[in-house]
Amino acid sequence: MHTLTFILFQLISFTNAIAVGKTPDYITGENSHFVDEKFVQNVYNQINDPELNFEALKQALKGYNLLRYGKILNNNFILTIIDYSKPSNTERFFVLDINNRKILYKSLVAHGKNSGVQYASSFSNKQCSYKSSIGFFLTDETYNGKHGFSLRLNGLEKDINDNARERAIVIHSASYVNEEYINKFGRLGRSYGCPALPADNYKNIVEAIKNKTCLFIYYPDKKYLRDSEFINTGGKISVN
């Protein structure tokens, strides 16, 4: 909790500086670009994969840049997007290398059992809701638990996902996340709220995104997109 408190303190100081019109000294350069449609379109075109949702990428880049230029991330190159606007029988987990504009990994990913069946459409920050949460997370340490090798997540948005750690919302592998399950049931199985991945290539994915990289879980919820400080502040930060 001390680590998360420090991160949130840094973010509050960072966003307060922007709110009063002070540009932090690490956001500099005449050739910077704002996170606008043109910038996102450029990144999207270079990645060049139609399975990646343009809107999900646009919102993810805003919060990612807030974290990146707030010096919160240990790895500035990695951005992970989970797109819960897509059905569970499609790949909707994307690990991006932003510097080189490419997708490192694509994967199936499960959602919480009370968030929906084929589609996730209901989300929660509450204990024992068995629902997924949306918004921005910071990946943390790995550990071995009841699901084996797992990756802890810190939710960064108050009342949206900041109970993730207490809820034990982690990335883990699961036997109900694979093509065989889809062939049998037409969809993936569901978790208690965790974004569960297939066992195949799972450890490589976790190794790539662990230890303070940005993870964004997207859903086109109008209230969230309107109210999220990460999206609405991060979109005003210039990007080198």
C-alpha positions in Angstrom: 0.0 0.0 0.0 2.9 2.4 0.6 4.0 2.0 -3.0 0.5 2.8 -4.3 0.1 5.7 -1.9 3.3 7.2 -3.2 2.2 6.7 -6.8 -1.1 8.4 -6.2 0.7 11.3 -4.4 2.9 11.7 -7.5 -0.1 11.7 -9.8 -2.1 14.2 -7.7 0.9 16.6 -7.6 1.3 16.1 -11.4 -2.3 16.8 -12.3 -2.5 19.7 -9.8 0.4 21.3 -11.6 -1.3 21.0 -14.9 -4.6 22.3 -13.5 -2.9 25.6 -12.4 -1.2 26.0 -15.7 2.3 24.8 -14.8 4.0 22.6 -17.3 6.3 20.1 -15.6 9.9 20.6 -16.8 10.0 17.1 -18.3 7.3 17.9 -20.8 9.4 19.9 -23.2 10.3 20.1 -26.9 9.0 22.1 -29.8 8.3 18.9 -31.8 5.9 17.4 -29.3 2.4 16.2 -30.2 -0.8 16.4 -28.3 -2.9 13.2 -27.9 -5.4 14.3 -30.5 -7.1 12.4 -33.3 -4.2 13.0 -35.7 -1.6 11.7 -33.3 -3.7 8.6 -32.5 -4.4 8.0 -36.1 -0.6 8.1 -36.8 0.1 5.5 -34.1 -2.8 3.3 -35.2 -1.8 3.4 -38.8 1.8 2.4 -38.0 0.6 -0.5 -35.8 -1.6 -1.5 -38.7 -3.8 -4.2 -37.1 -7.6 -3.9 -37.6 -8.2 -6.0 -34.5 -7.0 -3.1 -32.4 -9.9 -0.8 -31.6 -9.1 2.8 -32.5 -11.2 4.3 -29.7 -9.6 2.0 -27.1 -6.1 3.0 -28.3 -7.1 6.7 -28.2 -8.2 6.6 -24.6 -5.4 4.3 -23.5 -2.7 6.7 -24.9 -4.1 9.6 -22.9 -3.7 7.8 -19.5 -0.5 6.2 -20.6 1.1 9.6 -21.4 -0.1 10.9 -18.0 1.8 8.1 -16.3 4.8 8.2 -18.6 5.4 11.9 -18.2 4.6 11.8 -14.5 7.6 9.4 -14.3 5.4 6.7 -12.8 6.3 3.9 -15.2 9.4 1.7 -15.0 9.0 0.7 -18.7 7.9 3.6 -20.9 7.5 1.5 -24.0 4.8 -1.0 -22.9 1.1 -0.3 -23.0 -1.4 -3.1 -22.5 -5.0 -2.7 -23.6 -7.9 -5.0 -22.7 -10.9 -4.2 -24.9 -14.1 -5.3 -23.2 -16.2 -3.9 -26.0 -15.3 -7.1 -27.9 -16.8 -10.5 -27.3 -14.9 -13.1 -25.3 -14.4 -15.5 -28.2 -12.1 -12.9 -29.9 -8.6 -11.7 -29.0 -9.0 -8.6 -27.0 -5.8 -8.4 -24.9 -3.1 -6.4 -26.6 0.5 -5.7 -25.5 1.9 -2.8 -27.5 5.4 -1.5 -28.0 4.6 2.2 -28.3 8.1 3.2 -29.3 8.3 0.8 -32.2 4.6 1.0 -33.0 3.9 -2.7 -33.0 1.9 -5.4 -31.1 4.0 -7.7 -29.1 1.3 -10.0 -27.9 -2.4 -10.6 -28.7 -4.5 -12.9 -26.6 -7.9 -14.1 -25.4 -8.9 -12.8 -22.0 -11.7 -13.6 -19.7 -14.0 -11.2 -17.8 -15.8 -11.5 -14.5 -18.8 -13.9 -14.3 -21.2 -11.1 -13.2 -20.0 -8.7 -15.8 -21.8 -10.6 -18.6 -21.7 -13.8 -20.6 -20.3 -13.4 -24.1 -19.8 -9.6 -23.6 -18.8 -7.7 -20.5 -21.1 -4.8 -19.9 -21.4 -4.4 -16.2 -18.4 -3.4 -14.0 -17.7 -2.9 -10.3 -15.1 -1.8 -7.8 -16.7 -3.7 -4.9 -15.6 -6.7 -3.0 -17.3 -10.0 -3.9 -19.1 -8.5 -6.9 -17.4 -11.0 -9.2 -17.3 -8.2 -11.8 -14.4 -6.8 -13.8 -13.3 -3.2 -13.4 -12.4 -0.8 -16.2 -9.9 2.1 -16.3 -6.2 2.5 -15.7 -4.0 0.1 -13.7 -0.3 -0.1 -12.9 1.1 -3.6 -13.0 3.1 -4.7 -10.0 4.9 -7.8 -8.8 4.5 -11.4 -9.7 3.8 -14.1 -7.1 2.7 -17.8 -6.9 -0.8 -18.2 -5.5 -3.9 -20.4 -5.9 -3.9 -19.8 -9.6 -0.1 -20.4 -9.9 2.1 -17.7 -11.4 0.2 -14.4 -11.2 0.6 -10.7 -11.6 -0.8 -8.1 -9.2 -2.6 -5.0 -10.4 -2.9 -1.6 -8.7 -6.1 0.2 -9.8 -5.3 3.9 -10.1 -8.8 5.5 -10.4 -10.7 6.3 -7.3 -14.1 4.6 -7.0 -13.5 3.0 -10.4 -10.9 0.4 -9.8 -8.8 1.4 -6.7 -10.0 -1.6 -4.8 -8.4 -4.0 -7.2 -5.5 -4.9 -4.9 -7.9 -5.6 -2.0 -10.2 -7.6 -4.3 -7.2 -9.7 -5.5 -7.9 -8.7 -9.1 -4.8 -10.1 -10.7 -3.7 -11.5 -14.1 -3.5 -15.3 -14.0 -3.9 -18.1 -16.4 -7.0 -20.3 -16.5 -8.1 -23.6 -18.1 -11.4 -21.9 -19.3 -9.5 -19.4 -21.5 -8.6 -21.2 -24.8 -9.9 -22.1 -28.2 -11.1 -25.5 -27.1 -13.4 -23.9 -24.6 -14.7 -21.6 -27.2 -15.3 -24.5 -29.7 -17.3 -26.2 -27.0 -19.4 -23.4 -25.5 -19.1 -20.5 -28.1 -17.4 -18.3 -25.5 -14.8 -18.2 -22.8 -15.4 -19.2 -19.2 -15.5 -16.4 -16.7 -13.4 -15.4 -13.7 -14.3 -13.8 -10.3 -13.2 -10.4 -11.8 -9.7 -11.1 -12.9 -8.5 -10.7 -16.5 -7.5 -14.4 -16.9 -5.4 -15.5 -19.9 -4.7 -18.8 -21.7 -1.8 -20.9 -20.3 0.0 -20.8 -23.6 2.6 -18.1 -23.7 1.2 -16.7 -20.5 4.5 -16.3 -18.7 6.1 -14.5 -21.6 3.3 -12.0 -21.5 3.5 -11.4 -17.8 7.3 -11.0 -18.0 6.8 -8.3 -20.6 4.3 -6.2 -18.7 5.2 -6.7 -15.0 6.7 -4.1 -12.6 4.9 -0.8 -13.2 3.7 -0.7 -16.8 0.4 0.8 -17.9 -2.6 -1.4 -18.4 -5.9 0.0 -19.6 -9.2 -1.8 -19.5 -11.5 -0.2 -22.1 -15.3 -0.2 -22.3 -17.3 2.6 -24.0 -19.0 3.8 -20.8 -20.0 7.4 -21.4 -19.9 8.4 -17.7 -16.4 6.9 -17.3 -15.1 8.6 -20.4 -16.5 11.9 -19.4 -15.3 11.8 -15.8 -12.0 10.0 -15.8 -9.2 12.4 -14.9 -6.7 10.1 -16.6 -8.4 10.5 -19.9 -9.4 14.1 -19.6 -6.1 15.4 -18.1 -3.8 13.0 -20.0 -5.2 14.1 -23.3 -3.8 17.6 -22.7 -0.3 16.4 -22.2 2.1 16.7 -25.1 4.0 13.7 -26.2 7.6 13.7 -27.6 
